[in-house]
Amino acid sequence: MLDGSPAGTYQHIPDPEDAQYLYNIVVFSEEGLSNELHTLVITAEQGTEDSLLLFDWVMYTCVRCVSKSIAKLKHIHLTKR
């Protein structure tokens, strides 16, 4: 969800014969956002089965960065459903 609206999906079905974790994978990218505060909500779902999301890196770029908006990027909230 991006700013309260659906913003795409990413699905990875692990192969038991291959590496279980993927690295350097872009799971979401959005261009053309306005230069203001945005909210991105990421959920890990697999029907009724347990699911795992390991999140360790984000890249945030802007054309005209305002220091206030960059400071707000540090406010990351993790919640468990």
C-alpha positions as CSV (number, residue, x, y, z in Angstrom):
1,M,0.0,0.0,0.0
2,L,1.3,3.4,-0.9
3,D,-0.5,6.3,0.8
4,G,-3.5,4.1,1.5
5,S,-3.9,2.7,-2.1
6,P,-2.8,-0.7,-3.5
7,A,0.7,-0.4,-5.0
8,G,1.5,-3.8,-6.5
9,T,2.6,-7.2,-5.2
10,Y,5.8,-9.2,-5.1
11,Q,5.8,-13.0,-4.8
12,H,8.6,-15.4,-4.2
13,I,8.0,-19.1,-4.2
14,P,11.2,-20.7,-2.7
15,D,12.8,-23.6,-4.5
16,P,13.8,-26.2,-1.9
17,E,16.8,-27.1,-4.1
18,D,18.0,-23.5,-4.3
19,A,19.1,-20.8,-1.9
20,Q,16.2,-19.8,0.4
21,Y,17.0,-16.1,0.6
22,L,17.3,-13.7,-2.4
23,Y,19.5,-10.7,-2.2
24,N,19.5,-7.4,-4.0
25,I,15.9,-7.8,-5.2
26,V,13.8,-4.8,-6.0
27,V,10.3,-5.6,-4.6
28,F,8.8,-2.1,-5.0
29,S,9.7,1.0,-7.1
30,E,7.7,4.1,-7.8
31,E,8.6,7.1,-9.9
32,G,6.9,10.5,-10.1
33,L,5.8,10.9,-6.5
34,S,5.2,14.4,-5.3
35,N,7.8,15.9,-3.0
36,E,5.9,15.3,0.3
37,L,5.5,12.7,3.0
38,H,4.4,9.3,1.8
39,T,3.5,6.1,3.6
40,L,4.5,2.7,2.3
41,V,3.0,-0.3,4.0
42,I,4.7,-3.7,3.3
43,T,3.0,-6.9,4.5
44,A,4.1,-10.5,4.3
45,E,1.2,-12.8,3.6
46,Q,0.9,-16.4,2.5
47,G,-2.7,-17.3,3.0
48,T,-3.1,-19.0,6.3
49,E,0.5,-20.2,6.4
50,D,3.3,-18.4,8.3
51,S,5.3,-16.0,6.2
52,L,8.6,-14.2,6.7
53,L,9.8,-10.8,5.5
54,L,13.4,-9.8,6.1
55,F,13.7,-6.1,5.3
56,D,17.2,-4.6,5.6
57,W,17.6,-1.9,3.0
58,V,15.7,1.0,1.4
59,M,16.8,3.5,-1.2
60,Y,15.1,6.8,-1.2
61,T,15.8,9.4,-3.9
62,C,14.3,12.8,-4.7
63,V,14.8,15.5,-7.3
64,R,14.6,18.4,-4.8
65,C,15.1,17.0,-1.4
66,V,13.9,18.9,1.6
67,S,15.8,18.2,4.8
68,K,12.6,17.8,6.7
69,S,11.3,15.1,4.4
70,I,14.6,13.1,4.7
71,A,14.4,13.3,8.5
72,K,10.9,11.8,8.5
73,L,12.3,8.8,6.6
74,K,13.9,7.7,9.8
75,H,10.5,7.0,11.3
76,I,10.0,3.4,10.4
77,H,7.3,1.5,12.3
78,L,7.2,-2.3,12.4
79,T,4.0,-4.0,13.4
80,K,3.0,-7.6,13.6
81,R,-0.4,-8.7,12.4
